[in-house]
Amino acid sequence: MDNAKEKFLASLQSSTSRVYATLLFTQALDSPAARLAGEEVQSLFANARLNRCFVVKETTTRVSDFSLGNYTETKLVMPYNTGALGEGGISYFPRMRGGWRALQDAGLLSETLEDPRRQRDQTIIDVFCSLPSYAPFLVKDRLQTKGIQADEAYFAITPQEYEAVRSFINQRFDKMVQTLIPPNAPDRAARVEKLVHKLWFLDDMDSLGDIAKAFSIPPDQTFEVFYGWKGISYFEYEYVRIKQRLMDLVTWLAGESEPMDYVPKESRKSYDADRDAVAKGMVYATRIIHSLLQQYNDSFDKLFVHQTGSADFVKFLLSANEKFWQLGENISKIEHALSVIDSYIERLDTRRFQFVHLTEILAAQKAVFALPERRPGDEDGAADDSGFITG
């Protein structure tokens, strides 16, 4: 198997916030046990073939994708053989030039723009493109704001977990609203509850007009700014869990990534370079996460806890969508790097590996942590007109 297919297989067999495994969710719902239950299933996509895809965040070096600080591209992978993912597949890039047309030509989207089935599927794909991470909470929350209903199995988050996240984020919203509404205001409790509700669902921008004005948010950016803040608050919650996982990655790189077998000198040099690249990528991602969360918490506390100034929080809030992307990308990179290791541990039933397996693991991790570079011809955002490549 060539290196590209090795990375393809490692990526898709690792269930992470960078890979939305529509195929695996659909197969679970279509299992004999699920059919025996006899419950009606609401598939995610209207087009049955799309329910066999993977949606993947792929690290990119394209300058044209840097406008929001996001260094990833979203691709839909249609496996050649759903029973043997290692055979590869065709990858479609919806946001690239010609991407939507390629999906249409492949019969994955209807040619009729007004077709409700196409509108549903295009909305779902747009949601996947608009998220920096496929963390179950974010996928469920964003699709709900678009009115997309599907079987709960597609979201992989329990109601208890969802409510725990919601409670944490609403505490942030509540703190802000409590500060903005005077203590002696009529019906204050009801007004606070209503505004927190509106901030959560983001389905009525007019009702948030006064808050947006208070923070100098342009009317046409209200949704993006508040959703970005909501996403940042989610990643603040998520990072508590990620911290221990991050230490697991440090431990693995420091000791357990040493090959169990003999490695020739010429191969060892290349291997050590790859391991160093992964370590540097991990450090780079961690620094970004720490910096952004510190900026957020310091500016939030300065305004809503100590009440010593609003300028820092307003500045942070106006760039919330960009910060949301940066946090999501870097947290999901750490999760993905760890899940690649986990998939090999599960498959081989060991934490120490032979050289051949370690090279596969590091190849996948190095691709995830790759830092953006400028390449000739990228400035105009040109892409292959077909909108897809063969994996």
C-alpha positions, 0 to 999 in steps of 0.5 A: 500500500502506498503512503497516500493510501496508508494516511487515508486509511489511518485518517478514516479509521480514526474517529476524530473531530477532524473526520465525520464518519457518515458511513460508519453512523449509517452502517450502525443504523442499518445493522441487523440489531437496529433493523430488528428494533423496527424504529424508523430512521431519519438519515442525515443526507437526502441522497442515499449515496452521501450517507456513505461518505466521510467528511474530512478536515485536511490541513492545507498550505493554500494561501487562499484559505487563510482569510479566517486564519483557517488552514484546512480544507473540507473534503467529502470522501466517497470510498471506492469500496465501503468494505475496504477503506484502504482502497481509497476513494474520490475526494470532492472539495465543495468550496473549491472552484467547480466543487459544487458542479463536481458533486452535481455531475457525480449524481450526489446533488440534484441538478435542480437548485430548487429541489428540497433534497438538494437544498437539504444536502447542500445546507448540511455540506455548508455546515460541515464547511463552516465548522473548524471541528466535527466535535459532536456538540458542534455538529448537532448544535449547528445543524439544529440552528439550520433546522436539520433533523436526523437520527440522534446516532449521527451526533454521537453525544448523549442528552446529558453531555449536550446539556452539560455543555449547554449549561457551561456556555449559558453561564457565560451568556448569563454573566454578560446579560446580568451585567448589561441589564440594570439591577432595578430593571422591570421584569429583569429575571424574565429579560435575562432568561429570554436574552440567554435563550436568544443567544443560545439559539441565535434564531432572532437577530433583531432581539439581540440588536441592543447587545450587538450595538453595545459591543459595536458589532455590525448588524450583518455580522451579529450571527457570526460573532455570537456563534463564534463566541459560543464556539469559543466557550465550547472549546474552553469546556472541551480543553479541560478534557483535552489537557490530559490527552495532550499529556498522553501525546507528550508521553508517547512522543518522549518514550513510547514512540521508540521502535521495538526493532532494529532500525538502519541508520539511514532510516533512523535519521528520517524517522527522527526528523518526522518525530521532531516535526510532530513534536513541533506541530504539537507545541505550536498547536498548544501555544495557540490554544493557551494564548487564545483561551488566556486572551478570552478569559482575561478580557471576559473577567476584566469586563464582567467580573472586575468591571475595569474595562470593555475594550479588550473584550470588545476587540476579542469578540469582534474577531470571535469567528476567527478565534473560533476557527483557530481553537477548533483547528488546533484542538482537533489536531491534537485529538486526531494525532492521539486517535491515530495512536489509539487506532493502532493500539486497538488493532495491534493490542500493544502500546509499543510498535515495530518501526513499520507501524511507527512510520505509518503513525508519524506520517498521518500525524505529520500531515495533520500538524503540517504548518502552512506554507506559501506555494507559487500559484496559490495567490489566486486561489486556483483549484482543479476545475473538477473539484476533486482528486483521486485518493 
